């Protein structure tokens, strides 16, 4: 037997509620995006992040870090967005090895058309269901969880084995 600290009934209920809510919200977001623009949630997030950058452009490596995705996953999604005419790639003027992702005018228009529906889904199924205090508590909880994951070494934490000290 291991000395795993199993979730108690309350913790398990909280975890299962979180999992169900995030999966269901993701499904609703995907449905809305597909209906409004044919985009996936990942593609929408790329457009949204690019729109927040000066000139709608940012280095691919920086964009991957901001989106918390792999470079190869981002490259694939950027390729899809390029085929749709929503994004282009340009050489980085300050580093010949660097590549910039650039939001096109068509990408801006797509985002402007799609964003209101996206916000409506997030409001209807999450934000408007909470009090302002609960929204703040949620922000604090997710900020704390994000900080813990960003500070931890990559890979899953290991369960302790009997008779072994933690690594």
C-alpha positions as CSV (number, residue, x, y, z in Angstrom):
1,X,0.0,0.0,0.0
2,X,1.1,3.5,-0.6
3,X,0.7,6.5,1.7
4,X,-1.2,8.4,-1.0
5,X,-3.4,11.1,0.5
6,X,-6.7,10.3,-1.1
7,X,-9.4,12.9,-1.6
8,X,-12.0,12.9,1.1
9,X,-15.7,13.0,0.1
10,X,-15.9,16.8,0.1
11,X,-12.6,17.2,-1.9
12,X,-13.8,14.5,-4.4
13,X,-17.1,16.3,-4.9
14,X,-15.3,19.6,-5.5
15,X,-13.0,18.0,-8.0
16,X,-15.7,16.2,-9.9
17,X,-17.8,19.4,-10.0
18,X,-14.8,21.3,-11.4
19,X,-14.1,18.6,-14.0
20,X,-17.8,18.4,-15.1
21,X,-18.2,22.2,-15.3
22,X,-14.9,22.8,-17.3
23,X,-15.8,20.0,-19.8
24,X,-19.3,21.3,-20.3
25,X,-18.3,24.9,-20.6
26,X,-15.6,23.9,-23.1
27,X,-18.2,22.0,-25.1
28,X,-20.5,25.1,-25.1
29,X,-17.7,27.4,-26.2
30,X,-16.7,25.0,-29.0
31,X,-20.3,24.8,-30.2
32,X,-20.7,28.6,-30.2
33,X,-17.4,29.2,-32.0
34,X,-18.1,26.6,-34.6
35,X,-21.5,28.1,-35.3
36,X,-20.3,31.7,-35.4
37,X,-17.0,31.3,-37.2
38,X,-15.9,27.7,-37.8
39,X,-13.0,28.3,-35.3
40,X,-11.9,26.0,-32.6
41,X,-11.4,27.3,-29.1
42,X,-7.6,27.1,-29.5
43,X,-7.8,29.1,-32.8
44,X,-10.0,31.7,-31.1
45,X,-7.5,32.1,-28.3
46,X,-4.7,32.6,-30.8
47,X,-6.7,35.4,-32.5
48,X,-7.6,37.0,-29.2
49,X,-4.0,37.0,-27.9
50,X,-2.7,38.4,-31.2
51,X,-5.3,41.2,-31.1
52,X,-3.9,42.3,-27.7
53,X,-0.4,42.8,-29.2
54,X,0.9,46.0,-30.7
55,X,0.3,45.7,-34.5
56,X,-1.4,42.3,-33.9
57,X,2.0,40.6,-34.1
58,X,4.1,38.6,-31.7
59,X,7.0,36.0,-31.9
60,X,5.7,32.4,-32.2
61,X,7.7,31.3,-29.2
62,X,6.3,34.1,-27.0
63,X,2.8,33.3,-28.3
64,X,3.2,29.6,-27.4
65,X,4.3,30.6,-23.9
66,X,1.3,33.0,-23.5
67,X,-1.2,30.4,-24.7
68,X,0.5,27.6,-22.6
69,X,0.8,25.3,-25.7
70,X,3.6,23.4,-27.3
71,X,5.5,25.1,-30.2
72,X,4.4,22.3,-32.5
73,X,0.8,22.6,-31.5
74,X,0.9,26.3,-32.1
75,X,2.6,25.8,-35.5
76,X,-0.2,23.5,-36.5
77,X,-3.0,25.9,-35.4
78,X,-1.2,28.9,-37.1
79,X,-1.1,26.9,-40.3
80,X,-4.9,26.3,-40.1
81,X,-5.5,30.0,-39.4
82,X,-3.2,30.9,-42.4
83,X,-5.3,28.8,-44.7
84,X,-8.4,30.7,-43.5
85,X,-6.6,34.0,-44.2
86,X,-6.9,35.0,-40.5
87,X,-3.1,35.0,-39.7
88,X,0.1,35.3,-41.6
89,X,3.7,34.5,-40.6
90,X,6.6,36.9,-41.1
91,X,10.3,36.8,-40.5
92,X,11.3,38.6,-37.3
93,X,13.2,41.7,-38.3
94,X,15.4,41.6,-35.2
95,X,16.3,37.9,-35.3
96,X,16.6,35.9,-38.5
97,X,15.6,32.7,-36.7
98,X,12.5,34.2,-35.3
99,X,9.0,34.1,-36.8
100,X,6.2,36.4,-36.1
101,X,2.5,35.5,-36.1
102,X,0.5,38.4,-37.5
103,X,-3.2,39.0,-37.3
104,X,-4.7,39.9,-40.7
105,X,-7.6,42.4,-41.3
106,X,-9.8,39.3,-42.0
107,X,-8.7,37.9,-38.7
108,X,-9.7,41.1,-36.9
109,X,-13.1,41.1,-38.5
110,X,-13.6,37.4,-37.6
111,X,-12.7,38.1,-34.0
112,X,-15.0,41.1,-33.9
113,X,-17.8,39.0,-35.3
114,X,-17.1,36.0,-33.0
115,X,-16.2,37.7,-29.6
116,X,-19.7,38.8,-28.6
117,X,-21.0,35.2,-28.8
118,X,-18.0,33.9,-27.0
119,X,-18.5,36.4,-24.1
120,X,-22.2,35.6,-24.0
121,X,-21.5,31.9,-23.5
122,X,-18.9,32.6,-20.8
123,X,-21.4,34.9,-19.1
124,X,-24.4,32.7,-19.4
125,X,-22.8,29.5,-18.1
126,X,-20.3,30.9,-15.6
127,X,-19.8,34.5,-14.8
128,X,-23.5,35.5,-14.4
129,X,-24.1,32.5,-12.2
130,X,-21.8,33.8,-9.6
131,X,-21.9,36.7,-7.2
132,X,-19.1,39.3,-7.6
133,X,-17.5,37.8,-4.4
134,X,-17.6,34.3,-5.9
135,X,-16.0,35.7,-9.1
136,X,-13.2,37.2,-7.0
137,X,-12.8,33.9,-5.0
138,X,-12.6,32.0,-8.3
139,X,-9.9,34.3,-9.5
140,X,-8.0,33.8,-6.4
141,X,-8.3,30.0,-6.5
142,X,-7.3,29.8,-10.2
143,X,-4.4,32.3,-9.7
144,X,-3.1,30.1,-6.8
145,X,-3.4,26.9,-8.8
146,X,-1.7,28.5,-11.8
147,X,1.2,29.8,-9.7
148,X,1.7,26.3,-8.1
149,X,1.8,24.6,-11.6
150,X,4.1,27.3,-13.1
151,X,6.5,26.9,-10.1
152,X,6.5,23.1,-10.1
153,X,8.9,21.1,-12.3
154,X,7.4,19.6,-15.4
155,X,5.8,16.2,-15.3
156,X,3.3,14.8,-12.8
157,X,4.0,14.8,-9.1
158,X,4.9,11.3,-7.9
159,X,3.1,9.4,-5.2
160,X,5.3,8.6,-2.3
161,X,6.2,4.9,-1.9
162,X,6.3,3.3,1.5
163,X,9.7,3.6,3.2
164,X,10.9,6.2,0.7
165,X,11.5,9.9,1.4
166,X,10.0,12.5,-0.9
167,X,12.3,13.5,-3.7
